[in-house]
Amino acid sequence: MSSPLSAAASLMPANAENRYEVTRADLPLSCPMPGMALWDSHPKVYLPIVDDGGESTCAYCGAHYVLRD
């Protein structure tokens, strides 16, 4: 059984990049995404991406998400 610290160490840091490529498997899209560490990030928000031309930007951190088909 892994400890919570080792599990947290395997998560991607939240808001570490300015641009993320996502796929339809990542929908519904939220920022931060489920695989990101949340403790030092902003509140989770859901972002529209499919109906917005395949791109969306988080109002909290400015992360830009691009839907890759």
C-alpha positions as CSV (number, residue, x, y, z in Angstrom):
1,M,0.0,0.0,0.0
2,S,1.5,3.4,-0.9
3,S,1.5,6.3,1.5
4,P,-0.4,9.5,0.7
5,L,2.9,11.3,0.3
6,S,4.1,9.0,-2.4
7,A,0.7,9.2,-4.2
8,A,0.9,13.0,-4.1
9,A,4.5,12.9,-5.5
10,S,3.2,11.1,-8.6
11,L,0.7,13.9,-9.4
12,M,1.4,16.5,-12.0
13,P,1.9,20.0,-10.4
14,A,-1.2,22.1,-11.0
15,N,-0.8,25.2,-13.1
16,A,2.8,24.2,-14.0
17,E,2.4,24.9,-17.7
18,N,0.7,27.6,-19.8
19,R,-0.7,25.3,-22.5
20,Y,-2.2,21.8,-22.2
21,E,-3.3,19.5,-25.0
22,V,-6.4,17.4,-24.0
23,T,-8.4,14.8,-25.7
24,R,-12.1,13.9,-25.6
25,A,-11.2,11.3,-22.9
26,D,-10.3,14.3,-20.6
27,L,-13.9,15.7,-20.9
28,P,-15.6,17.2,-19.0
29,L,-12.6,19.6,-18.7
30,S,-11.7,21.1,-15.4
31,C,-8.9,23.2,-14.2
32,P,-7.0,21.9,-12.4
33,M,-7.4,18.5,-14.1
34,P,-7.9,15.3,-12.0
35,G,-4.2,14.2,-12.4
36,M,-2.9,17.5,-10.9
37,A,-2.0,18.2,-7.3
38,L,-4.8,20.4,-5.9
39,W,-3.5,21.6,-2.5
40,D,-1.7,24.7,-3.8
41,S,-4.0,25.6,-6.7
42,H,-7.2,27.6,-7.2
43,P,-10.7,26.2,-6.8
44,K,-11.7,23.6,-9.4
45,V,-13.6,25.1,-12.3
46,Y,-15.2,23.4,-15.4
47,L,-14.2,24.9,-18.7
48,P,-16.3,24.8,-22.0
49,I,-14.1,23.5,-24.8
50,V,-16.1,21.5,-27.4
51,D,-18.4,24.4,-28.3
52,D,-15.7,27.0,-28.1
53,G,-13.7,26.0,-31.1
54,G,-11.7,23.4,-29.3
55,E,-9.9,25.8,-27.0
56,S,-10.5,27.3,-23.6
57,T,-8.6,29.4,-21.0
58,C,-8.9,29.2,-17.3
59,A,-9.9,32.6,-15.8
60,Y,-8.0,31.8,-12.5
61,C,-4.6,30.8,-13.7
62,G,-4.5,31.5,-17.5
63,A,-3.8,27.9,-18.4
64,H,-4.8,27.4,-22.1
65,Y,-6.3,24.1,-23.1
66,V,-6.5,22.9,-26.7
67,L,-8.7,19.9,-27.7
68,R,-6.7,17.4,-29.8
69,D,-8.8,15.0,-31.9
